[in-house]
Every structure is written in C-alpha cells, then in structure tokens.
C-alpha cells in the first residue's frame, strides 16, 4: 500500500488527529496553530492470523511515533489574545526563538539562556500542559 493509498491513509489519519486536537485546544481557550506528526510502519506479518502465508503485503500497521501535541512539536496561541497578522501570545518554543533573534543569538552555538527566559519558558510550557490536560504539575 505504498504510494497513493498510503498517502491517502496518512492524510486521513493526520487530519483526524489535528481536528480532534484543535477542537480540544479551542475548548480550553487555545488555538492549535500548527503541529507535526511523525508516522512509521510496523513490518507486515509474514503469515495470516490463521497461520497461512499472507499474500504479498505492502506494509504493516501505520503507527504514530515520537511525541505529539506538545509545545515542542506544536504552536499553541491564546484564543483570547489572538490578533490576526501580528505576533501571537504563544505557549511554545517561539518565545525562545524570539529572544534569540532579538539578542543576535539565533544559530549561535553554545548560547546560555538567562534564568528569567528559562523560567518564563517553563511557565509557558507548564500553562500549555495544564490547559490542554486539565491537570496541575
């Protein structure tokens, strides 16, 4: 099932995951602006459930791999503070990227973030976690 069939299956699954996550995020006052999903394929079984040889399988089961819907793989914005066309109040690593850019440190090796930037980043990640999951860290 490589090729167009696999692409269609990936599209269906990715859009269903995104739609469900975006709906949940909206219910807790967040916009899921974008995210990434990484998929893999388990090896196809060599035999069928009854022990007989399987016809030439093209792939095994599609699986979701890596972390998903965290501030590292997704951009969450405050729904209440959303303003089209401008920078958004975010709950992701964009905060660190913005600091690096503003301080001429983007793409510089060995940068040490100031403690206040680390604390603010932790706070944003914690708030995203708590809002998305409904749990307190």
Order of alpha helices (4+ residues) and beta strands (2+ residues): alpha-beta-beta-beta-beta-alpha-alpha
